[in-house]
C-alpha cells in the first residue's frame, strides 16, 4: 500500500502525473506550437486549388507534414534535449523544472516566427506592458500564454497567404479552359473536368511538391 506521507513517493507520483499530462497533450502541442499548422493548411489549400479533394489522401498529407515539421524543428528539439531532458535524466532537474527549461528554446523559436503585429495585438489585449520587441529582455519578459496564441494566429495567417498564391495559377487555367469551352460551344462539359489534367501536368512539370516543400522549409527562421 502506498504511503501518502512519503515525500519521495509523492514526488514520483507528481512526476508521473506531469508525464502523463504531457503525453496526453502531445498531439495538441505538435499541431499548435510547431510549424505543422502552416504546412498542413498550405497542403490542404493546394489540394483544393487543384480540384482533387481526395488525392493525395489525408494520411499522406499529414505524414508529409509531420516529417517536414520534424525536419524544420530538429534544431529546436536538439536544444530542448540538451537543456532540459539530459539534465532531467541525470537528476539535475525535477520534471517541472525540465518542462520550464524546455519551453525556453521553443518560445524563442516561436517568437522568431511570429509577426510583430500579431504579437503586439495580444500584448495590447493583455493590458500589460512589456519591453519592446527589439530589447534583449523581451524574450524572457513575454509570457508563454501570449506567445502561443500569437504564434498560432500568425501561422494560420501565413498559411492562408500561401494558399492564396497557390490558387492563382490554377485559377488562370480554369478561366482559360472555360473560355475555350464556351468558344467551342461545349457549355455542357464541366470546365473542372477538362482543367484538372492540365493543372496536374503543370504542377508536375514545375516540380510543384519540391518547390512548395522548399518554400515552406525556407520560410521559417531557425
HELIX and SHEET records of a PDB file:
HELIX    1   1 UNK A    7  UNK A   32  1                                  26    
HELIX    2   2 UNK A   36  UNK A   50  1                                  15    
HELIX    3   3 UNK A   58  UNK A   80  1                                  23    
HELIX    4   4 UNK A   81  UNK A   85  3                                   5    
HELIX    5   5 UNK A   86  UNK A   89  1                                   4    
HELIX    6   6 UNK A   95  UNK A  112  1                                  18    
HELIX    7   7 UNK A  116  UNK A  126  1                                  11    
HELIX    8   8 UNK A  138  UNK A  141  1                                   4    
HELIX    9   9 UNK A  144  UNK A  183  1                                  40    
HELIX   10  10 UNK A  191  UNK A  205  1                                  15    
HELIX   11  11 UNK A  208  UNK A  218  1                                  11    
END                                                                             
